Amino acid sequence: MTTCPARAETRPEIGSQRPVGEAVTLAPPPIRTDRGILRREQVLGGLPVLGRGVVTWGALAIHDVERALPRDVRPVLSRSDAVMRARPFSRAPVDEDDARLVVHAGRRGGTLAWLIAPRRTHGLPTAPRVVVDATSGRVLEARDQIKHASVFTYPENPTRTPSPALLPLPFATVGDRLSSSDLVARSCVDHGGTRSISLGGAPRVIRVCGLEQVAVASGTGDFVEPPRSEPRLGREQADAFAEASAFFHAARILEYFRILGGGTEEPRLSERPLDLVTSLRIAPGLLEGDFDLAGRPDAELVSYPGAFFLPGAGASEGETFRALYGVTRGTVWFGQGTKVDFAYDGDVVAHEVTHALIDATLHVSGWRVTEEGISAEPEAIGEAIADYFAAASTNDPVVGEYVATESAAATAALRSIDGDDACPRSITGEPHGDSRVLSGALWRTRRTLDASSRNAFDAAVYRALSLSPGRRDLGFEELAVFLRAALQAELPSAEPLLASELVRSGILPRCSSIVTLVPDAPLRAPVGWFAAPGTDATSEVITPGILQLRVEVPPGTSKIGLVFAARRVSPPLFGREGTPFQPVVLASWDRPIRWSRDAANEALPDVSARVTPEGEASRVAELDVPAGVRVAYLQIANEGEGDGAYDGLTVSFTAAVPGGDIDAGAAPEAPVSSAPTAIGASGSGCAMAPSRGPIPIALLFGVAALGFRRRRRV
C-alpha cells in the first residue's frame, strides 16, 4: 500500500430489493437469521467470497458484493506451499487439512486465496487465521481471532451489590446440574492431571485441570452455594458459586436478547448449548512456551486473570486448547485472578456472551485500512456492542466496578459508556477505549428516550447486527447504516436522535483520524498510549499510523521536528522472532496523507524521515520543509514486525537561514522526475496529482500496502 488520494470505497446500499446482477452469484439457499432476515453469501465457482453477500429484510435490501473477482479459481500455489508460508505466523502446528480455498475480498478486490485456520494451538487460548494469496503466495492476513474481555467489567457485583440474593433463573435447568438447551456450566478443578498433545509431530504432556459440574441443586431445586472470600483454589477444590454466577448472568443476557428479538426466536449463536467454564487456571510456563515446566506433574496451576470467548470446533480454530479441556463447542472461559474471580462479575459474563452473539452475526475482527491510515474500528465495534448490551440489560452505563480491583491501577471501574468520546480526539488504536465513541453515541440516544421506548431502541440495535452481510473490516459509519435502517423500521422517531449523536461522536460522516497539533502543547493519548501495530499484524513492509497530525507551519520555516516517547508493546505476531517497533515519520505538505492499495499506481521519489533515539525512550524526527508550505500532515508509521506505542508528541520549527531571497509565501518549482519510483510490497505505490494553486506537489515518505489481523490478546 502506498499513500495517495484513495478511491471511493464500496459501501452497503440501503433501499428496496433489486436484482443483484448476472455477474454476481449467491449461494442457495439463503440463510434465515431472525424475524425474517435472510442472508445469502456470495460465491464464485463454488468458493465463498469472504464477508460479501446480500441481506434482505422485507423490502429492505443491503448489497455488499465484490465485483472485482479473479478470472480463474484454480490455484497456482499448492495447498502444501500455502501451509509452508503460513507456518511462520503461528506457534501452533499447521497441517494441510487446515487450509481451504476461498475468495478473499479486500481493498484490491477479490483474490483467490488459501484460508488457513490451525485447529491445534498447543493449549493456548488462541485462534490463528492466516490468508495466503493462491497465485503469488503473499500473506494477505495474519491475525488471532479470539474475542476477549478486558480484565474488568460488571455493574451488579460484590462491589455494587455486596449482598447476594436468591434470584430466579429465566429458564429451567436439566436435572440437578447447571445445564439447559442453551447453556452448560462447568468448573476447572485441579486433580493433578495431565494431557498429552502433539506439537510439530512431537508428543508433549501438559498439566491441566478437569472440567466438572460442581454446582448441585439443593432439595428445593435451588443452587445456594455461598461465595468464597478469596479466589485462589488449591488442588481438589472447586467454586460452585462461580459456576452458578456465570450460568445465571449468561442465562439472563440470553433471555434479554430473546425478548429483544420478539420473544419467539432464540438468540443467534453459532451452536448450542454455549459452554461456560469458570475458575480457569493454566499450566505454569504455558504462555511463555516453556513446555517442560508446563508438563511437570508437581507444578501448581497458575491464575489466568481474564475472560474470553473462543469459537467451537466448527470454526477450525483453537482445536488443541479445546482438546486439552475436553470442549468441542463455542465456549466462554472465565479466569480465576489473584484478587477476584471473573465469573462473579455479571458484566463480564454479559459482555462475553454478547461476543458469542457477535461471532454469529457481525463477524468483525482485525484492523481496518482507511484513506487516512489504520483503524481498530472492527474490534472497537465488537467491544462497543458487548459493552452496550451489558449496560442496557442492567440500565447502568458503568462497567466493571468489581473486576477493576484485579488491576494494579485499582481504578473505580473499567469504563463508563455514558461519556462524550468522539473521533478523532478519543481514538488511540486500543479497541476497548476506541469503542466508547460508538457505545457513547448509543447510550446517549437511549438516555434521551422515555422509558417506554428504550426496549424498542435496544431491539433495533440488536436487529442491526443481523443486517451485516459479514464484512470483517466493518467501519463505524458502515454499522451506522445498519443501525439507522433498523431504527427506521422499529422506532422511526429515534433515528434522527441517533444520527445526531453519531455526528456528535464524529462517526458521521466518518471517523477522521486527523488531529491538530499545537506547538509547545504535547499531544497525549486519552488513556495510556497510541497504538502502533507492527508489520506482522498487517503482512506488509510498513504499517500506517493511527493518527495524522495537522500542523500549521509558520512562514519561513525550513525544518519541522517531531519528538515523542516510544516503547515496544509486544513481540511479533504469535511470538515469531522479528524486528521490534521501528517508527518512521511520514509527511505531506498542504494536503492530508492518503493511503491506497492500487498496485497499478507509482510513487514519486520521497524524502527520508527516519527516527533517531533521543534519550532512553524518546524519539526525534526532523524533516526539511519546502518553501511556501503552510500546513504539514505528519504520521508515525511502523516498519518493525513487532507492535509498538507512542505518546507525548511535540512539534518544533526551525526558521530558514536569513539572507536568502526566497519569498516564504511563494512555492519553488516542483522537481522534475524522469521516472516515478515504485515503492512498497508487490510494487504497489501511487502517483500524486499536482495540488491546486501555487503549492508544489506533496512528497510522501515510507509508503507500503497493509492488511489486517485480529489483535493478539493472550
PyMOL commands that set and color helices and strands:
alter all, ss='L'
color gray80, all
select helices_A, chain A and resi 79-89+96-98+240-260+291-294+313-315+319-325+342-344+346-359+377-392+403-406+431-434+436-448+451-467+476-490+492-504+535-537+573-575+681-683
alter helices_A, ss='H'
color red, helices_A
select strands_A, chain A and resi 2-3+13-16+25-26+31-32+37-44+47-57+60-64+99-106+109-116+128-133+139-144+147-148+183-189+194-199+202-207+210-212+274-282+302-303+307-310+331-335+368-370+373-375+398-399+415-416+514-516+530-532+548-552+557-568+583-589+595-596+612-613+618-624+631-638+644-655
alter strands_A, ss='S'
color yellow, strands_A
deselect
rebuild
show_as cartoon
